Amino acid sequence: MQKKEITFDDLVDIFYKDRELRNIMFSIIDVIEIHLKTISAELLTTKDPFFYKNSPESYFEESYIKPITEIIETSVRKNIINSTEEHIAYYKKYKEFPYIPFWSLIKYLSLGEVYTLYSGLNPFLQASICKNYKMNTKTFAAWLKDLSLVRNLCAHNQRLWKRNFTFCNEELDIKQLIEKLIHFLNNEPYKRPNEKFLENLQSRLDSLLG
């Protein structure tokens, strides 16, 4: 059978479809990321909002303290010291500045950096976070790592169109992966996203991939 010749218009069509897939994925991951950061900040700052600076050994496994400290110090240098954001200016009154409460600092960490932070937490704190997602600590770590890898693909404009993924040891095509994440949002143990938001995501996916 003779293969269909690919035209320039075909390539343009794929480009726009691929971009729409990334937009859909970004929308999903954004909701998950915000919730994860909120849950983590609430849990970890119960006793000390500056725990990561004052007593990291009480929260993190010893082998992770150095890489996590480096991640945080890099974020402080890049995002906080010279920031003109109003909430950063507010924290200048703290003697710890340029270090700021963790609930603000975590906003500046990438999903991959949050994965490293989670991986370094002591087992009790890991369990406290992942129980919000009805997963055990090992499954949640794999899920978070794979989600951060997908986000990196999107952030660097890598192709999603007709791409296959290994996600939590499952082999999924892009439609299966997005539907799995939409299902996750639909069944979150915390407050669900707006139903119209989820319906819109599914409708956009169906119009692209059928």
Phi, psi and omega per residue, in radians:
M1 nan 2.305 -3.134
Q2 -1.285 2.304 -3.140
K3 -1.296 2.523 3.098
K4 -1.199 2.343 3.101
E5 -1.253 2.308 3.138
I6 -1.516 2.204 -3.123
T7 -1.724 2.951 3.079
F8 -1.075 -0.667 3.115
D9 -1.086 -0.635 3.092
D10 -1.084 -0.746 -3.134
L11 -1.139 -0.699 3.104
V12 -1.111 -0.726 3.131
D13 -1.075 -0.766 3.118
I14 -1.122 -0.688 3.123
F15 -1.009 -0.816 -3.103
Y16 -1.232 -0.639 3.097
K17 -1.151 -0.712 3.133
D18 -1.120 -0.717 3.122
R19 -1.116 -0.678 3.103
E20 -1.146 -0.662 3.079
L21 -1.083 -0.725 3.106
R22 -1.131 -0.681 3.114
N23 -1.107 -0.713 3.101
I24 -1.093 -0.812 -3.124
M25 -1.098 -0.756 3.104
F26 -1.025 -0.717 -3.132
S27 -1.067 -0.726 -3.138
I28 -1.187 -0.872 -3.070
I29 -1.136 -0.584 3.126
D30 -1.049 -0.775 3.122
V31 -1.089 -0.807 -3.131
I32 -1.111 -0.780 -3.086
E33 -1.102 -0.759 -3.138
I34 -1.087 -0.761 -3.141
H35 -1.143 -0.768 -3.135
L36 -1.045 -0.772 3.139
K37 -1.154 -0.655 3.127
T38 -1.147 -0.830 3.121
I39 -1.056 -0.803 -3.102
S40 -1.104 -0.782 -3.131
A41 -1.116 -0.746 -3.133
E42 -1.090 -0.749 -3.100
L43 -1.227 -0.775 -2.973
L44 -1.421 -0.298 -3.088
T45 -1.808 0.261 -3.108
T46 -0.980 -0.728 -3.090
K47 -1.755 -0.585 -3.057
D48 -2.676 1.969 3.132
P49 -1.166 -0.241 3.111
F50 -1.945 0.507 -3.060
F51 -0.991 -0.629 -3.063
Y52 -1.143 -0.365 3.113
K53 -1.753 -0.702 -3.012
N54 -1.445 -0.669 -3.073
S55 -2.608 1.018 -3.113
P56 -1.044 -0.520 -3.121
E57 -1.142 -0.330 3.118
S58 -1.468 -0.204 -3.066
Y59 -2.044 -0.612 -3.008
F60 -1.978 2.597 3.009
E61 -1.113 2.535 -3.006
E62 -0.956 -0.733 -3.073
S63 -1.179 -0.270 -3.119
Y64 -1.733 -0.227 -3.030
I65 -1.029 -0.796 -3.103
K66 -1.119 -0.912 -3.133
P67 -1.112 -0.611 3.123
I68 -1.212 -0.711 3.081
T69 -1.049 -0.703 3.126
E70 -1.147 -0.704 3.093
I71 -1.055 -0.804 -3.100
I72 -1.177 -0.767 -3.133
E73 -1.133 -0.620 3.074
T74 -1.127 -0.742 3.114
S75 -1.113 -0.692 3.100
V76 -1.066 -0.806 -3.134
R77 -1.127 -0.751 -3.033
K78 -1.378 -0.645 -2.921
N79 -2.016 -0.266 -2.930
I80 -2.057 -0.854 -3.005
I81 -0.928 -0.814 -3.076
N82 -1.845 0.269 -3.101
S83 -1.218 2.490 3.059
T84 -1.818 0.136 3.110
E85 -1.070 2.469 -3.073
E86 -1.063 -0.707 -3.081
H87 -1.234 -0.471 3.064
I88 -1.259 -0.737 3.102
A89 -1.034 -0.636 3.125
Y90 -1.062 -0.686 -3.073
Y91 -1.344 -0.076 3.124
K92 -1.158 -0.269 3.118
K93 -1.324 -0.279 3.126
Y94 -1.331 2.455 3.113
K95 -1.137 -0.389 -3.125
E96 -1.353 -0.230 -3.083
F97 -0.975 2.406 0.334
P98 -1.452 0.039 3.030
Y99 -1.323 2.446 -3.062
I100 -2.185 2.852 3.126
P101 -0.934 2.525 -3.038
F102 -1.043 -0.546 -3.125
W103 -1.126 -0.406 3.029
S104 -1.597 -0.674 -3.127
L105 -1.045 -0.711 -3.030
I106 -1.101 -0.399 3.101
K107 -1.063 -0.476 -3.061
Y108 -1.612 -0.045 -3.136
L109 -1.566 2.438 3.081
S110 -1.262 2.908 3.114
L111 -1.100 -0.645 3.087
G112 -1.118 -0.655 3.101
E113 -1.223 -0.608 3.060
V114 -1.139 -0.638 3.064
Y115 -1.071 -0.781 3.107
T116 -1.078 -0.742 3.122
L117 -1.073 -0.819 3.114
Y118 -1.046 -0.762 -3.109
S119 -1.064 -0.519 -3.094
G120 -1.527 -0.185 -3.133
L121 -1.154 2.666 3.057
N122 -1.171 2.720 -3.012
P123 -0.956 -0.635 -3.132
F124 -1.106 -0.772 -3.132
L125 -1.230 -0.641 3.035
Q126 -1.002 -0.827 -3.119
A127 -1.111 -0.631 -3.134
S128 -1.144 -0.602 3.115
I129 -1.334 -0.883 -2.981
C130 -1.282 -0.285 3.096
K131 -1.155 -0.385 3.071
N132 -1.183 -0.278 -3.125
Y133 -1.976 0.163 3.118
K134 0.928 0.758 3.072
M135 -2.269 2.708 2.996
N136 -1.392 2.953 -3.018
T137 -1.097 -0.650 -3.112
K138 -1.211 -0.786 3.132
T139 -1.121 -0.728 -3.125
F140 -1.122 -0.690 3.119
A141 -1.070 -0.784 3.132
A142 -1.132 -0.732 3.137
W143 -1.083 -0.792 -3.118
L144 -1.182 -0.707 3.117
K145 -1.090 -0.827 -3.122
D146 -1.160 -0.632 3.105
L147 -1.123 -0.691 3.131
S148 -1.174 -0.594 3.096
L149 -1.164 -0.706 3.096
V150 -1.119 -0.737 3.126
R151 -1.068 -0.676 3.122
N152 -1.122 -0.660 3.076
L153 -1.035 -0.785 -3.135
C154 -1.139 -0.767 -3.080
A155 -1.110 -0.512 -3.110
H156 -1.801 0.356 3.036
N157 0.985 0.630 3.078
Q158 -1.409 2.717 -3.062
R159 -1.210 2.286 2.972
L160 -1.842 -0.448 -3.089
W161 -1.007 2.173 3.129
K162 0.969 0.560 3.106
R163 -1.732 2.516 3.062
N164 -1.871 2.615 -3.064
F165 -2.272 2.596 2.891
T166 -1.798 1.924 -3.048
F167 -2.198 1.957 -3.073
C168 0.921 0.809 3.077
N169 1.188 0.241 3.029
E170 -1.882 2.457 3.052
E171 -1.604 2.018 -3.041
L172 -2.275 2.481 2.948
D173 -1.455 3.070 -3.007
I174 -1.107 -0.665 3.132
K175 -1.158 -0.752 3.130
Q176 -1.092 -0.688 -3.138
L177 -1.145 -0.829 -3.135
I178 -1.108 -0.723 3.126
E179 -1.144 -0.603 3.086
K180 -1.115 -0.715 3.141
L181 -1.268 -0.634 3.048
I182 -1.104 -0.728 3.082
H183 -1.055 -0.707 3.103
F184 -1.038 -0.803 3.128
L185 -1.131 -0.619 3.134
N186 -1.172 -0.391 -3.040
N187 -2.094 0.393 -3.137
E188 -1.055 2.422 3.078
P189 -1.252 -0.270 3.042
Y190 -1.690 -3.017 -3.113
K191 -1.020 2.213 -3.136
R192 -1.182 2.628 2.976
P193 -1.119 2.873 3.121
N194 -0.956 2.338 -3.077
E195 -1.067 -0.663 3.135
K196 -1.117 -0.608 3.085
F197 -1.073 -0.808 -3.127
L198 -1.192 -0.713 3.107
E199 -1.102 -0.667 3.124
N200 -1.134 -0.728 3.091
L201 -1.047 -0.819 -3.118
Q202 -1.122 -0.703 3.128
S203 -1.112 -0.739 3.121
R204 -1.118 -0.698 3.134
L205 -1.146 -0.784 -3.121
D206 -1.101 -0.639 -3.135
S207 -1.200 -0.480 3.126
L208 -1.434 -0.790 -2.941
L209 -2.046 -0.120 3.108
G210 1.313 nan nan
